[in-house]
């Protein structure tokens, strides 16, 4: 369980950080307040990504194994 929690935190941190940067860039471009807007988006995104990662992670891990076995 400890591994699952740590993995969910690290994965959600990485994905939410990169995705919030990308979506902020697509929506507003690079402006003088880009980092501030990006960090606000990331602070909102990380908790949601963490919960989703923790809940959906085991199912998606199993699904990935099934798909890989068929390829």
Order of alpha helices (4+ residues) and beta strands (2+ residues): alpha-alpha
